[in-house]
Amino acid sequence: MTIEVANESGVGVDEVALGSVARYALNHMGINALAELSILLVDVPTMTELHVKWMDEPGPTDVMSFPMDELDTARRPDESGPGPALLGDVVLCPDVAAEQAAGAGHSLDDELHLLTVHGVLHLLGYDHAEPAEERAMFRLQNELLDAWREERARHDRDERGHAADSAVLGTVGLVAGDGAEPAPPSTDDGPRPGTAP
């Protein structure tokens, strides 16, 4: 699966994490491994222009999705044939997302992760125009985010553990390799004959 992230917004974001959460969502949804996705981060004037042009609504928005017309989302990953080539584009506006993050009491990164999954689900045909659709989409969105965050936290813990192990093993190696003879291993088989216990 190919996911390209292009940041034209002027706001520094964790692009690797955006690609990671999108990949997790697509994999979980069973999307063909040959699929391609583009994530574009834009500034407020660009998002405003897109919002007016494509949604006929004023001002900027946080996320927009532009699916490719020829995408067959019902195609299973194990079916023969090349599968879908291009899912479409998810366009994010970090400046709008930052305002929403502040209002929600979480970080910009958290908001962008949420919006990325939201945009991916729109590409896959999910919508929230009706209350039942909204409940289903937002439930799935939250499940995907929670599972990705849990997996990411587990990975981070493992990485910290490996780093700590390497630091300890590196220190032991330096002590043993500093020119001094390493101490012989000790064995305690109990008191030696002729010694007091």
Secondary structure, 3 states (H helix, E strand, C coil): CEEEEEECCCCCCCHHHHHHHHHHHHHHCCCCCCCEEEEEECCHHHHHHHHHHHHCCCCCCCEEEEECCCCCCCCCCCCCCCCCCCCEEEEECHHHHHHHHHHHCCCHHHHHHHHHHHHHHHHCCCCCCCHHHHHHHHHHHHHHHHHHHHHHHHHHHHHHHHHHHHHHHHHHHHHHCCCCCCCCCCCCCCCCCCCCC
